């Protein structure tokens, strides 16, 4: 790939439309592993206001330009200049009327280890063009607001040749595809290889029959059926809920082993990381099945929210991603348990996005500047972007939301839109002024909301006073108030609800809201459904938390009460104080509630993670000690097991799912509760149950849970050997095998275990999945990654530097393991900073990794 460039900041304020209209794109590929030729014919029209501007095309320095003509004629060589990753054709060489620019380049897919552009994965040609990968295929205006229909011809001896759109020609060694819908280059896709298809069809609501194919490598066919089922459910759901119908004759999905992301929504040809397609009971967990279902839906939903309507520029990335994440969350809520889905989404948001907001990598949902766009595929863009959509839906109501979405699709179909366009359709459809709401897009940081209660017994009146503030973030010190929908309910002393959920709209720095006609002081159930992505601060004791855990009718608020109760205990224990009695008693009552959803009970039995405990301590002004946090969590889990041994053992036995494995929601919920009970019992039975379960488990969900328990008890070696022997040739199972060992290891051994695994011949580190498995497994072991001797930092930095030479996107994304380094003690800070500086000073560091590391280093100066 091209050599690293000097830092260049892109600014939203600098946006200018492209001075030429691209009417049509015709591509011709002559595929060869080391010498692929790409012929591009671009039909262009100068815009009336172009004013004789030069034409600037994007193209990596690895492109070998073999020919360039304008209307069939070679221009004066002095009129064509190449610099860095651009090719400039002077205005004097360009016609004033419509013209055809034709280029021919040669590229070497075999040398492309960055998995960006056209590359080879296991002998298969494939592409990844979002965000700026197309410029590594040919010279092109590689920006999302330049859209055109594509006509693609592929020459290759590979048996299967795929591209976007509809197939129009197929003969030996050649395939031609036409996509009639204008699209930007980032949505282009090509696949050529030895593949087999699982096929089906779908009849749309207007009666058109669409051919569906899930393409996999020979031998993987038996693991692609669930992906097809998920696709059909997604197509039906999008018609029923959003009125969106598919618009081509064929929809193809291809599973690829080497892929930087989860999946890609290329028009009509979705390319997926194989781990998000392939599933069988013997190889995939319940979590894998749910992720496959959700990601299949996400990429399909992009057909309208991302493809038919794309983003004007990459600053608007949240417009397609936040909206589509919100849509896939709705889908999963409808397919499975809506309360459990909401809780798990909030857990993910807090674990990733809140951490992002509170550190050196904080940025708005719509950034106003960036150096490397690949570094902005973040939890803020995706998950917080979805939360903003959810708040907007709350404020305008379901009917207003649907009316606005219909207007959005009608008004902007075929457009490259902006956040302003998006908010305008809501204003026009509902009459609501969203000027202040827009701050959710432009201001970084997680707002803090303080809630104070004032009870007037004489009048039976409760007054809630809410104060909002948002801490400073890099480049944004002062944040004006936002619109915050704050949902509350009131519960009487007898546990009955006395006031149904009411959404308070907080628009000022401080506001008060009253509730009248109350017979006794109620307990406030606050931030129901997690109605806004904020940090709530309220004066509340453990007894009140236990009351809410027992009686709250809102599933999220009930779970939150238990979570807060657990965190109260864990932070006390981590600081050497007593705590946990109220939590241990209350959680036993909930676990024994047979009327509650097993999946919900499982979530409540799982203690907060060590990273979350560290975050809570930091927010309280306490320097977290990873070793003390780990010990506190283990101690509380053991006490839970000792106090409720019989109950947990009963759950473990009674939640067995009989009959053949099914990934359906109810079966998965029963397994989740059984596994949660096992995890606690494992603290006191020495791993005996886990050993038995590993030997008899008929599915990967229970087998991986048992394996993790055995590793934690120091009894995992035989099980690890057995698993490696059985699944040595299954790349996805072995990814799990690599990840679980440093993740579940005793913290003092985690880095050494990761280092040992990295020396194995099957640690194919250039494969993104295998690399993420090992380094992600270590990063997930909080006390292990943050080991006082710096071994976790050093191991990670060494491998990030090595990966940066091959695949800068992966190295940059994995570097976020260091994101929280400034909050720890002086010794750990020094070790982490030394590792960060070592990366920053590396010769030839990519701009991807450089931007991330420099921002994290800068955080140490604050």
Buried (B, 14 or more C-beta within 10 A) or exposed (E): BBEBEEEEEBEBEEBEBBBBBBBBBBBBBBBBEEEBBBBBBBBBBBEEEBEEBBBBBBBBBBBEBEEBBBEEEEBEEEBBEBEBBBBBBBBEBBEEEEBBBBBBBBBBBEEBBBBBBBBBBBEBBBBBBBBBBBBBBBBBBBBBBBBBBBBBBBBBEBEBBBBBBBBEEEEEEEBBBBBEBBBBBBBBBBBBBEBBBBEBEBEBEEEEEBBBBBBBBEEBBEBBBBBBBBBBBBBBBBBEBBEBBBBBEBBBBBBBBBBBBBBBBBBBBBBBBBBBBBBBBBBBBBBBBBBBBBBBBBBBBBBBBBBBBBBBBBBBBBBBBBBBBBBBBBBBBEBBBBBBBBBBBBBEBBBBBBBBBBBBBBBBBBBBEBBBBBBBBBBBBBBBBBBBBBBBBBBBEEEBBBBBBBBBBEBBEEBBBBBEBBBBBBBBBBEBEBEEBBBBBBBBBBBBBBBBBEBEEEEBBBBBEBBBBBBEBBEBEEBEBBBBBBBBBBBBEEEEBBBEBEBBEBEEEEBEBEBEEBEEBBBBBBBBBBBBBBBBBBEBEBEBBBBBBBBBBBBBBBBBBBBBBBBBBBBBBBBEEEBBEBBBEBBBEBBBEEEBBBBBBBBBBBBBBBBBBBBBBBBEEBEBBBBBBBBBBBBBBBBBBEBBBEBBBBBBEEBEBEEEBBBEBBBBBBBBBBBBBBBBBBBBBEBEBBBEBBEEBEBBBBBBBBBBBBBBBEBBEEBBEEBBEEBEEBBBBBBBBBBBBBBBBBBBBBBBBBBEBBEEEEBBBBBBBBBBBBBBBBBBBBBBBBBBEBBBBBBBBBBBBBBBBBBBBBBBBBBBBBBBBBBBEEEBBBBBBEBBBBBBEBEEBBBBBBBBBBBBBEBBEE
